[in-house]
Structures are given as C-alpha cells and as structure tokens.
C-alpha cells in the first residue's frame, strides 16, 4: 500500500477520532470509513508517529483513544 493511501486513511481516521467524545472502536472505524482492519491499523500506526493516541480494551472492543 502506498504512502499516499496510508496518509489519506490516517487523515480520515483522525477526522473521525476528533469527533468521537470517548474514543471509537476499531470495528466502528472500519464500518464508517469502509476500510479493512489492516488499513485502519496501518492508518493508526501512521498517526501514532506524530499524535498522542492510544489503544484500549473497553468491554472486549479494541478502542482508539485520542488525547
């Protein structure tokens, strides 16, 4: 996957995360953005380089949490 695609996906994930009050599940990100789990995780990896984000387990769901 090209860096341009990863960068676009990261921007899309960041925009969704900015509107999520208490984080968002990876599953919900996949659904909202019509991306695969792998594409979302690559986007999160891309974002983690420059932004304070984290992953958490909330009731069995893997959640993306922004700072």
The 8 nearest C-alpha neighbors of each residue, nearest first, counted from 0:
[[1, 4, 2, 5, 3, 38, 41, 6],
 [2, 0, 3, 4, 5, 6, 7, 8],
 [1, 3, 5, 4, 6, 0, 7, 45],
 [4, 2, 6, 1, 5, 7, 0, 8],
 [3, 5, 7, 1, 6, 2, 8, 0],
 [6, 4, 2, 8, 3, 7, 42, 9],
 [5, 7, 9, 3, 4, 8, 2, 10],
 [8, 6, 10, 4, 9, 5, 3, 11],
 [7, 9, 11, 5, 10, 6, 42, 4],
 [10, 8, 42, 6, 12, 7, 11, 5],
 [11, 9, 13, 7, 8, 12, 14, 6],
 [10, 12, 8, 14, 9, 13, 7, 15],
 [13, 11, 9, 15, 14, 10, 16, 8],
 [14, 12, 16, 10, 11, 15, 9, 17],
 [13, 15, 11, 17, 16, 12, 10, 18],
 [14, 16, 12, 18, 17, 13, 11, 19],
 [17, 15, 13, 19, 18, 14, 12, 22],
 [18, 16, 14, 15, 19, 13, 65, 20],
 [19, 17, 16, 15, 20, 14, 22, 13],
 [20, 18, 16, 22, 17, 21, 23, 15],
 [19, 21, 22, 18, 17, 16, 23, 65],
 [22, 20, 19, 23, 64, 65, 16, 63],
 [23, 21, 64, 19, 63, 20, 62, 65],
 [24, 22, 62, 63, 19, 25, 27, 16],
 [23, 25, 62, 27, 26, 61, 63, 60],
 [24, 26, 28, 27, 62, 61, 29, 23],
 [25, 27, 29, 24, 28, 30, 36, 61],
 [28, 26, 30, 24, 29, 25, 31, 23],
 [29, 27, 25, 31, 30, 26, 32, 24],
 [30, 28, 34, 26, 27, 32, 33, 31],
 [29, 31, 27, 33, 28, 32, 26, 34],
 [32, 30, 28, 29, 33, 27, 34, 15],
 [31, 33, 34, 29, 30, 28, 11, 12],
 [34, 32, 30, 29, 31, 35, 28, 39],
 [35, 33, 29, 32, 38, 39, 36, 30],
 [36, 34, 38, 37, 29, 39, 33, 30],
 [35, 37, 39, 38, 40, 29, 34, 25],
 [36, 38, 40, 35, 39, 41, 34, 42],
 [39, 37, 35, 41, 40, 36, 34, 42],
 [40, 38, 42, 36, 41, 37, 43, 35],
 [39, 41, 43, 37, 42, 38, 36, 44],
 [42, 40, 44, 38, 43, 39, 37, 45],
 [43, 41, 9, 45, 39, 40, 44, 8],
 [44, 42, 40, 46, 45, 41, 47, 39],
 [43, 45, 41, 47, 42, 46, 40, 48],
 [44, 46, 42, 43, 47, 48, 41, 9],
 [47, 45, 43, 48, 44, 49, 50, 9],
 [48, 46, 44, 50, 49, 45, 43, 52],
 [47, 49, 46, 45, 50, 44, 51, 43],
 [50, 48, 47, 46, 51, 45, 52, 44],
 [51, 49, 47, 46, 52, 48, 66, 65],
 [50, 52, 66, 65, 47, 53, 49, 46],
 [53, 51, 65, 64, 50, 66, 47, 63],
 [52, 54, 64, 63, 65, 55, 51, 47],
 [53, 55, 63, 62, 64, 61, 56, 52],
 [56, 54, 62, 61, 57, 63, 53, 64],
 [55, 57, 61, 60, 59, 62, 58, 54],
 [58, 56, 60, 59, 55, 61, 62, 24],
 [59, 57, 60, 56, 61, 62, 55, 24],
 [58, 60, 57, 56, 61, 62, 55, 24],
 [61, 59, 57, 56, 58, 62, 24, 25],
 [60, 62, 56, 24, 55, 25, 57, 59],
 [63, 61, 24, 55, 23, 54, 25, 60],
 [62, 64, 54, 23, 22, 53, 24, 25],
 [65, 63, 22, 53, 52, 54, 62, 66],
 [66, 64, 52, 22, 53, 51, 16, 63],
 [65, 51, 52, 64, 53, 50, 22, 17]]
